[in-house]
Amino acid sequence: MEKLGAINHEYQALTQELLTRMMPSEAGESILGDMKESLRRGAEALASNPQLLYGAQMRLAQDQMRLWQQTAQTFYGDAEPGETIIEPERSDRRFRDEAWQNEPFYRYIMQQYLLSVRTMNELIEGIDNLTDKQKGSLEFYARQYMSAMAPTNFVTTNPEVMRRTLETKGQNLIDGLQRLREDLANSAEGLNVAMTDREAFRIGDNIAVTPGDVVYENELIQLIQYRPTTEKTFKTPLLVIPPWINKYYILDLRQDNSLMKWLVDQGHTVFLISWRNPGVEQRDITWADYMQLGPIAAMEAIEKACGEKSVNLLSYCVGGTLAASTVAYLTSTRRGRKVRSVTYMATLQDFRDPGEIGVFLSEAALEGIDRQLEADGYLDGRIMAFSFNLLREKDLFWSFYINNYLKGEAPAAFDLLYWNTDGTNLPAGTHGWYLRNMYLENRLVEPGGIELDGVKIDLRKISTPSYFISAKEDHIAKWNSTYYGTQLPKGPVTFVLGGSGHIAGIVNPPSKNKYGYWTNDELPNSADQWFENATFNEGSWWPHWQKWMTDNGYADTSKQVPARQPGEGELNIIEPAPGRYVRQTIPEVLGHLTPGEDDE
């Protein structure tokens, strides 16, 4: 009775928390409306094709009858469990517990669920009177619904949860409800499930620890100069432009997988932009401001620090989109030689096919997001994180939902997932413009389609040598979409395809000897054609990039200089790396915490 009372108490507290969140934001309301419209179109399309609907229903009914007969025989002891009517995919980790195969009850509900999923997929696949974008939206929302309705997500239909509940006499449910309330309190909209033990990591202590110093800062960036580990370094400095949707230290998590440490060890003088976590005060910062206060200001600071008028650029994700904009801007203002080479890691420039994230970016959805940005002055980074997690909902949402809230387990310590939950806000002046001009209207690829500080830019005029590295399983920047960017500049282009996804495919140190990468010196119009004639190479793409830099003289082995220490030039050291900006959390920026409170 005591446990039941505790469960009831936590449940009532949770209900009160949910009641305070009943009204969605403008952005949430617009996406919900878009989802309803997508489902309505799907229903109308099915109604206009009764033959498709009838055929799918008949097959489902026949399979359900076979399943019922098989299960009834097993229950009454007339037969051993035979072959399943339908099996989960080998990659589906939800049904790995032995009970799903050995116990008739769980075996039955698993197959009923899988039959329903198969029928839903067949119906959507058979629809032929929707546009590709409409069909993609319908597939996405239907998948979210079916993933949410999986029997693994409920106490009584998950054998692992039921065993845990009996073993702990319900304590797992009490603990889970408490964790659910805590996560709701730390969420902006939707539910940001805790993915890792946040107490296990401290920025600058056991992550983001490559030695360096902040040598320049403005309203938007801190510029880190890393301390050299070689006696001599390449004459041309390397400027790293990370994304600002997340924090830079994905490139410097641990010493054994830190791209920053590896670059320093190869003899580069490495500078890195650490973006500010913006709040209401930064609401009016624009894409042009990100360019001027970001890479252009950093290049001017590097010239003071090293005396060098040109740099090599290494950019990642949206940082790469900004890098392309910046190089085009410098080209149009006759300063293109300030960049000797530019590298784009998992970067979209042509947004004609952005992948499933485009589901959230219809005209109606963007209008709601614009209204929300106007009201708040920023987009809460936790909303963005929730949206990205839904692109891989089974692994990045429901698996943690089950472990945290149903099993009552505390999440394990994992630095990558700590980074994934340490988000940043996005200023209104930049984010709405970026979504509309890039994702919705794809204006960056149009000659003069984007104007920055009065200058119309054209990616086709860029003569700067460029290196594209994408990831084969990337669900955020699809590789065959990033490939479109290779067709734009007039300068020499190299395209390399790494294995794995958006993070692991990029952060792939040579010491791990994992994933491999594909190369092809030709750049046909079609990404598929490029891949057909590509050569697979074992190991990390990092050494291939380094060889590209040195073979072409962008990092000139014949013009090395004594290693440069931070503070030796005209710039004084402000503070040790990783600096203040990267430590700013969303609750701190929004005034929900005092500085450092979330780390105590």
N, C-alpha and C positions, 0 to 999 in steps of 0.2 A: 504493500500500500504506500509505503514511503517513496518508492521509486515512481509509482504512478502519480503521486502528488507532485514530485519534482518535474516529471515530464509535463504534467498539466500546467505547472507554473511557467516553464520555459515556453510552452506552446502559446499560452495567453500573452506572454511578453512579446513573442514573435508576431502574433496576430496584431498587436498594437503597433509594432514597428511597420508591418506591412500596410496597415491602414493609413499611416502617414505618407505612404508612397503611392497611394491609389491614383493620383493624377500625374500622368506622364508629362514630360517637358514638351516644348514645341517640337524639338527634334524627334523625340520618341513618338509623339503623336503622329508626325508625318510619316515615319517609318512604319508604324502600325497601320496607318491608312494605306500605304503602298502595299503592305502585305495583304490586307483585305482585298484590295483591287486585283492583286496577282491571283489570289485564290478564286475570286469571282470569275476572272477571265478563264481560269482553268476549268471551273465548273461548267461554264457556258460552252467551252470547246469540247468537253466530254459529252455534254447534252446533244451537241450537233453531230456526234459520231456514235450512235447507239450500238453499232456493230462492234466497235472496239470495247465499249463498256460491257456489252453482253458477253463477249468472248472472255474477257478478263474475269468477270464474275463467275462464269461457268467453270473456268479452270480452278479458281479459288475454291468454289463449292466442292468440286471433285476431290481436290487435295485435302480439304478439311474433312470430308467424309472418310477418306483413307486414313487420315491421322486419327480421327475419332475411333474408328474400328481398331486400329493398331493399339491405341492407348487402352481401349476397353479390354481387349484381350490380355494385355499386360497386367492391368489392374486386377483382373479376375484370375490371374495365374494360369491362363490357358496357353501362354506363349512367352518366350523370352523377347526382350526388345529387339525388333528387327532393324533394318536399315532405316535411318531417318528419312522422312519425306523431303526435307530440305536441311542443309547444313549451313552454319555461318561461314563467312569467308575466313580464310586462314589468318588474315591480318586483323580480324575482329577479336579483340582481347576480352570482350565483355562476357563471353560464354566459355571460358577456359576451365572453370570449376567442374570437377567430375560429376557433380549432381545434375548438370545440364544434360548429361548423357545417360546417367545410371538411374536416376529417380524419375518415375513416370510423370509425376506432377510437373516438375521443372522441364522435363523433356518435352512435354505437351505444350506448355505456354511459350517455350522458346520457339518451337516450330510454328505455332499460331502467329506469333509476332513476325517471324521471318517471312511467312507466307503473305502477311499483310503488307510488309515492306516491298516484297517482290511485286505484288499486284499494283501497289502505288507506283512503283518505278515503271512497270510495263504500261500503265495507263498514260503516264506523262510522256514516256518515250513514243507512244503511238499517236500523240497529238500532232497534227500537221498544219493547223491553222493559227499558230502563234508565231511571232517573230522569234529569232534566236534569243534576243534579250528577254522577251517575255517568258519564253520557255525556261531560260536560265534562272530567272527569278522564281518561277513556280517550282523548279527542281530544288532550289535552295530552301525555300520556306517549307516545302513538303518534307525535306530531309530533316529540318529542325524539329518539325512536329513528330516525325517518326522516331527520331533520336530521343526526344523527351519522353515518349511513351514506351520506351524499352522496359521490359520487366525488371531489368537490373536496377532501375532507378527507384524502386519501391521496396519497402521493408519486407512485406510478406511474399514477394515474388523474387527475391534475391537470396539464394541459399547461403551465401557467405554472410550476409547481414543477419539472416535468421539464426545461424549458428552463433554469431557474435552476441546477438541479443539474449539468447538463452544462457550463454556462458557468463555474461556480465550482469544478468538479471535486469537488463534494460539500461545499464549505465552508459552504454555506447550511444543510446538515443538522447540521453540527457546531455552528454558531452557534445554530441552532434548539433543539438538545438542551440547550445551556447555558442558554438563556433559559427553557426549560421547567423545568429544575431550579431556577432562581432563582425563578420564579413559584410553583412548588410550595412552596418554602421560605417564601414570603410569603403562603401560603394557609392558612386554618384547616381547612376541609373542602371537598372539591370542588377546583376550580382557578380561581383568580382571575387571569385573563390580564392581563398588562400592557397597558393601553390607550393610554398616552401616555408621553412622556419626562418622568419625574418630576423630573429634575434641572433642567428648564427653568422651574420655577415655585417661588416662595417667597411664602408667605402674608405679606401686609403689604408686599411689595416690588413684585410685578407682578400680584398678585390680592388682593382684599379690601383695597383701598387708599383707599376714601373716607375723608377725614379725620374723625376723631372720637376720643373718649376713653372708657375704662372708668370709670364713676362709681359703680358699686356691684357687689358680688359676694357670693355665698354658696356653699354647698357644691355647688350645682347650676348656677348661672348666673353669667355676667358681663353687666352691663347697659352697652351702648355708647350714648353720646349723640353723635350726629353734629354736626359744626360747621356752623353755618348759612352759606348763600351768598347770602341775601337780607337786606335791611336790616330787614324786618319779617317775622314769622312768624304763623301762625294761633295763636289763644289756646289751643285744645285740642291737647295733644301727641298724637303718633301712636306707638303701641307695636307693634312688629313681632314676631310670634311664629312663628319658622321651625320646621321639623321638627327632631327630634333624631335621626332615623334617619340623616340626613346633616348636614353642617355648613352653617351659615347663609350662607356666602359664595357660594352659587349666586345669591343676590340681590345680589351685589357682586363679580362676576368681574372685569370690566373697566370703565373709565370710560364707554365707549361703549354698554354694555348693563346698567349697574348700576341696578337699581331703587332702591337706597338713595340714590345720587347724584341721580337724577331726582326723588325725593320731596323731598329737601332743596332742590333747585332750584325746586320748586313752592311753597316757603314753609312746609313742615311742620317742626315741631320733632320730629325722628325719634329714637326710642329703639329699640334692638333687643336681643333676648335672644340671647346666645351660650351655648349649652348646653355643659356639661362632657362630656367623653368618659369615661363611667363605667367603673370596674373592679370588682374584688371588693369593695372597701370600700363601694361604693354599692349592694350587692346588695339591700338592704331598702327602697330608695326606691320609693315607690308612685306610682300615678297621681295620688292626692290630693297627694302631695309635689311632683310636677311642677307641679300647679296652685298650691299654696301658695308654693313656693320659686321658681316661674317667674312667670307673669303677675301674681299677686296681690302678691308681693313687689316685682315691678317697678313696679306701680302705686303702691305705697306709696313707693318710692324716687323715682318721677317727681314725686309730690306734694312731696317735700322739695326736689327740684331746681328745680321750676317754680312751686310753690305752687298747682297745679291738682289738683282733686279728681276729675276725670274725664278719660278718654282715649278716643281712637278706636283700635280694634284692627284690625290687618292680619295675617292668619294664613295659613299655607301647609301643606297636606297634613295630617300627623298633628298639627302645630301648630294647625291649624284645628279638628280634633276636640277638642283640649284647650281651645281658645278657646270652643267651644260649651259644653263642660262647665263652664268657668269662668263664663261669662255666666249659665248656668242656676243654678249654685251661688250667684252673687251675687244673682240674682233671688229665689231661695228664702230667702236671708238678708236680704232687703230692702235690698240694696246695688246693685240693678240700674242705678241712675243713674250709677254709676262708669264705665260704658261708654256713650258717646254713640252709637257705631255700631260694627259689627263686619263685617269683610270676610273671606270664606272663599275662598282660592285653591286650587282642585283638592282639595277637602276632602270626605271621606265622613263623613256623620252617620248615615245609614241604610245598614247593611251587608248588606242582604238579597241583593244581587248584587255582590260585591266584584270580580268578574272572575277571571282565571286564577290570581291569587295565592291564591285560595281553595282551589286544588288541594292546597296544602301544609298546609291547616288543617282536616283531618278530626279527629274525636275521637281516633282512634288516633294520628295524627301529633302532635296537641297533647299527648297524654300523654307521648310520647317527648320532646318539647320541654320539657315541665315537669320531667321527670326530669333532663334535661341542665342546665336552669337551676338546679335545686336543687343539682346537683353542682358547677357552676362558679361560680354567682353572677351570671352575665351571659351574654348571647348575643353571641358574637364578631361584630362588624359585617361582617366579610368573608364570613361565611356568608349574611347577609342580602343583601349585594351580589351574591353568586353566584346566589341564588334570583331576584332581580329581573332579572338578566341573562338568565336562562333564559326569561323571558317574551318576549324578543326574541332568541332564541338565534342566529339566522342573522347578525344585525347586531352583537350585543353579545358573542358568544362565538366562533362558528366563523370569522367573518371575521378576527378577531385571531389565532385559533389558526393559521390558514393563513399569515398574514403573518409572525407571530412565530416559529413553530416549523418550518414547512415551507419557507417562503421565506427564513427567517433574517434578516428585516428588523427593524430597531429601530423601535418605534412612534414616530410623529411627535408633536411638542409640540402639545397641544390642551388649553386650560384647562378646558373643560367635562368632559372625560374625566379630567383630573387630579382635579377635584372628585369625580367619580363613584367614583374609587378611594380617596379619602381618607375612609374610613368612620368610623363611631362604634359603640361597643358599646351594648348595651341591657341595663339592670339587670333582674335576675330578678324583683324585686318589682313591676316595672311591666309587663314585656313579656308574660309569661305571662297576666297578668290582662287586658291589652289584647287579646290574640289571642282569648281565650275570651269575654270579655264583649262585645267589639265584633264581631269577625269571625264567631265561631262561633254565639253566642247572640243577637246583635243587640239587646242590652239598653239601649243608649243611647236608642233611640226609644221605649222603654216608659216611661210615666209612673211615676216612682219606681223604675225598673229599675236605676239606678245610685245608689249611696250614697257620698258623699265626706265624710269627717270627720263622720259622723253625720247628714249632710243628704241626703235623697233629692231628686234633681234631676228636672226635667221640662222638656224642650226646648219643649214646647207653651206654657209660661208666659212664654217670653221675649218681651218687647215691644220690645227694642232693635232699631232698624232694621238690616237686614243686606243685604249685597251678595255674591252668589255669582258667581265667575268660574271656569269650568271649561274644559277643552280637548277639542276634538272627537276627537282621535286618542289621547287619554290611555289607556295600557294599565295604569296603576297605580291611578288613581282614575277609573273610567269615568264619562264625563260624564252619561249617563242615570241612573247610580246617585247621583252627587252631586246631581242634580236633585231626588231624593226629599227632600233636606234643606230645599228651599224650602217644602215642605208642612207643616213642623213649627212654626215660631215664629208667634206671633199678631201680632207687629209687622210693619211694612212690609218687603217683600222685593223685591229686584231680582235677576234672574238674567241673566247674560251668558255666551255661549259663544264662546270663542276658537278659532282654528284651531290646527293642529299638535298636539304632544303635551304630556306632563306638565311638561317643562321649557320647551321653546321656546314653547309656547302661553301660558305665564305670563311668562317673561322675554322680552318682545317689545317692545323700545323703539320709540317713535314714529319715530325717525330711520331705522329700517330699512324702514318702510312694508311690512311683511310679514304674511301669513296672514289678517288681517282678523278680524272677530268678528260674531256674530249677536245681535240684541236683540229683545225682545218684552215689552211691558208687561203682558201677561196671563200668568197662572201656572196653566194647566190641570193636572189631575191627571197627565196623561201627558207624559213628556218628548218623545215623538215628535210629539204634537199641538202642543207648544210650538214645536218646530223647524219644523213645517209652516207655521206662521204667522209665523215669525221673519223679520226683515229683516237682510240682510247689509250690513256696513259695512266699508269699506276701512281698512287700517292697524291700529294698536295699540289695545287696549282701555284702556290707561293713561289717556289723556285723558278717556275716557268715565267712568272711575271718579272722576277728579279733579272733573269737572263734577257728578257725583252728590254728591260730598262738599260742594262749594261751593253748589250749587243748594239743597240741603236744610239748609245751615247747620251741618253737622257740622264742616266747616272753614269758619268764618264770616269772609267777607271784610270785614265791617264791624267785626269785633272783633280786629284784628291787634295784635300787641304788638312792641316792639323785639326783634330777634333775640336768642335766648338762647344764651350760650356755656357749654360744659361747665365745671363748677366754680364758676359764679357763684352758685348757690343754696347749700343746706345740704350738698350732697354734694361731697366733694373728688375730684379726679382721681386715680385709682389708677395707671393706666398708659395709654399711647396705644392706640388701636384698631389692630389687631383684638383685642389682648389675648392672654393665655396660653392660655385654654381652647380656642380654636379651633385652636391649634397642636399640641394633644396628638394624637399618632398612636396607633393601636391597639397596635403593638409597644411603644411607650414606656409606655403605660398598663399593659400586661400585664407590664412589666419585662423585655421582650426587647431593649430598646434604652435607652441613657441619653438624657436630653433633648437634642434637637438632632442626635443621631447620624444619623438618617435624612435630614437635610438636608445633610450634609457631602458 
